Amino acid sequence: MLAGRVAGLIAYQRSGEPGNDNASFFIRGVGSFGAGKKDPLILIDGMESNTTALARLQPDDIAGFSVLKDAAASSLYGARGANGVVLVNTKSGIVGKAKFNARFENSISTNTRNFKFADNITYMKMANEAVLTRDPKGTLPYSQNKIDHTERGRSVALSQ
């Protein structure tokens, strides 16, 4: 969820194994001192957590998040914040009237339009017209005799 939304965040997934879908990520970059050795410090509602707990959070449950990746992280959290800090605040109940939020999503899939296909006579005439448009001296795929006989419902030998 964070990848692509936070500047300087590098996220990758080491495995495609089902259930093992936690992404590893770097906040201070790969070239930083100590990068790759340790995950960033993750605090969910002020409690230290790990990448598994972060991956299991539903996006709708997150009220906000902050990423500290410079000297502020080290000054507030010491050596534990050397690889950056992810602060996540989840939504919680408040005193007052109950509020309900609802979201409705719907989609309809249908043809963009119903196509009317050409009959065989129209197709033969248009195929001939297409050849003549490209090359006025081109060989027509359907002779006028073939078109006339098809229109009358008779078959014509291929040699004609």
C-alpha positions as CSV (number, residue, x, y, z in Angstrom):
1,M,0.0,0.0,0.0
2,L,2.8,2.4,0.8
3,A,4.9,1.7,-2.3
4,G,4.4,4.4,-4.9
5,R,2.8,6.8,-2.4
6,V,5.9,7.7,-0.3
7,A,8.9,9.3,-1.9
8,G,12.1,7.3,-1.4
9,L,10.3,4.1,-0.4
10,I,11.6,0.9,-2.0
11,A,9.3,-2.1,-1.6
12,Y,9.8,-5.6,-2.9
13,Q,8.3,-9.0,-2.3
14,R,10.7,-11.9,-1.9
15,S,8.3,-14.8,-2.4
16,G,5.2,-15.6,-4.4
17,E,4.2,-18.3,-1.9
18,P,0.6,-18.0,-0.8
19,G,0.4,-16.6,2.7
20,N,3.9,-15.3,2.5
21,D,2.9,-12.0,1.0
22,N,4.6,-9.5,3.3
23,A,6.6,-7.0,1.3
24,S,10.0,-5.9,2.6
25,F,10.8,-2.3,2.2
26,F,13.5,0.3,2.7
27,I,12.7,3.8,3.8
28,R,16.1,5.5,3.8
29,G,17.3,3.8,0.6
30,V,19.4,0.8,-0.2
31,G,22.7,2.8,0.0
32,S,22.1,4.0,3.6
33,F,24.2,2.9,6.5
34,G,22.8,-0.4,7.8
35,A,20.2,-0.7,5.0
36,G,19.0,-4.2,4.2
37,K,20.1,-5.5,7.6
38,K,17.0,-4.4,9.4
39,D,13.4,-3.4,8.7
40,P,12.3,0.1,9.6
41,L,10.7,0.6,13.0
42,I,7.0,0.2,12.7
43,L,4.7,1.8,15.3
44,I,0.9,1.1,15.0
45,D,-1.0,3.3,17.4
46,G,2.3,3.9,19.4
47,M,3.0,0.2,19.8
48,E,6.1,-1.4,18.2
49,S,5.0,-3.9,15.6
50,N,6.4,-5.8,12.6
51,T,5.8,-6.0,8.9
52,T,3.3,-8.8,9.3
53,A,1.0,-6.7,11.5
54,L,1.3,-3.8,9.0
55,A,0.4,-6.1,6.1
56,R,-2.7,-7.4,7.9
57,L,-4.1,-3.9,8.5
58,Q,-7.1,-3.1,6.3
59,P,-6.7,0.2,4.4
60,D,-10.1,1.3,5.6
61,D,-8.9,1.0,9.2
62,I,-6.0,3.4,8.8
63,A,-6.8,7.0,9.9
64,G,-3.3,8.3,8.8
65,F,0.3,7.4,8.6
66,S,3.6,9.2,8.7
67,V,7.1,8.2,7.5
68,L,10.2,9.5,9.2
69,K,13.3,8.9,7.3
70,D,15.9,11.5,8.3
71,A,17.5,12.8,11.4
72,A,14.1,13.3,13.0
73,A,13.7,9.5,13.1
74,S,17.0,9.0,14.8
75,S,16.6,11.9,17.2
76,L,13.1,10.6,18.4
77,Y,13.7,6.9,18.4
78,G,17.5,6.6,18.6
79,A,19.3,3.6,17.0
80,R,16.0,1.8,16.5
81,G,14.9,4.6,14.1
82,A,18.2,4.5,12.0
83,N,16.4,2.7,9.1
84,G,13.4,5.0,9.3
85,V,10.1,4.9,11.2
86,V,6.6,4.2,10.0
87,L,3.9,5.7,12.2
88,V,0.4,4.3,11.6
89,N,-2.7,5.6,13.4
90,T,-5.8,3.5,13.1
91,K,-9.4,4.7,13.4
92,S,-10.9,4.5,16.9
93,G,-14.3,5.3,18.4
94,I,-15.1,8.7,19.8
95,V,-17.7,10.0,22.2
96,G,-20.8,11.5,20.5
97,K,-23.5,10.6,18.0
98,A,-23.0,7.5,16.0
99,K,-21.8,8.1,12.4
100,F,-22.2,5.6,9.6
101,N,-20.2,5.7,6.5
102,A,-21.3,3.7,3.5
103,R,-19.8,3.1,0.2
104,F,-21.6,1.5,-2.7
105,E,-19.8,0.3,-5.8
106,N,-21.4,-1.1,-8.9
107,S,-20.4,-2.0,-12.4
108,I,-22.3,-3.1,-15.5
109,S,-20.7,-4.8,-18.4
110,T,-22.4,-4.8,-21.7
111,N,-21.6,-4.5,-25.4
112,T,-20.7,-1.0,-26.4
113,R,-23.1,-1.3,-29.3
114,N,-24.8,-4.1,-31.3
115,F,-23.1,-4.6,-34.6
116,K,-25.1,-5.1,-37.8
117,F,-23.1,-7.5,-40.0
118,A,-23.2,-7.3,-43.8
119,D,-25.0,-10.0,-45.8
120,N,-23.0,-12.0,-48.3
121,I,-23.9,-9.8,-51.3
122,T,-23.0,-6.5,-49.6
123,Y,-19.7,-8.2,-48.3
124,M,-18.7,-9.2,-51.9
125,K,-19.4,-5.7,-53.3
126,M,-17.5,-4.0,-50.5
127,A,-14.6,-6.4,-50.8
128,N,-14.4,-5.5,-54.5
129,E,-14.6,-1.8,-53.7
130,A,-11.8,-2.1,-51.1
131,V,-9.5,-3.7,-53.7
132,L,-10.3,-1.0,-56.3
133,T,-9.7,1.8,-53.7
134,R,-6.2,0.5,-52.9
135,D,-5.3,-0.4,-56.5
136,P,-7.6,0.6,-59.4
137,K,-6.1,-2.1,-61.6
138,G,-6.2,-4.8,-58.9
139,T,-7.8,-8.2,-59.3
140,L,-11.3,-8.4,-57.9
141,P,-12.0,-11.2,-55.5
142,Y,-15.6,-11.6,-56.6
143,S,-16.7,-11.4,-60.3
144,Q,-19.9,-9.6,-61.1
145,N,-21.2,-12.9,-62.4
146,K,-20.6,-14.5,-59.0
147,I,-22.4,-11.7,-57.2
148,D,-25.4,-11.9,-59.6
149,H,-25.7,-15.7,-59.2
150,T,-25.4,-15.4,-55.4
151,E,-28.1,-12.8,-55.4
152,R,-30.4,-15.2,-57.3
153,G,-29.5,-18.0,-54.9
154,R,-27.5,-20.1,-57.3
155,S,-24.0,-21.4,-56.8
156,V,-21.3,-20.6,-59.3
157,A,-18.3,-22.8,-60.1
158,L,-15.0,-21.5,-58.8
159,S,-13.6,-21.3,-62.3
160,Q,-16.0,-18.6,-63.4
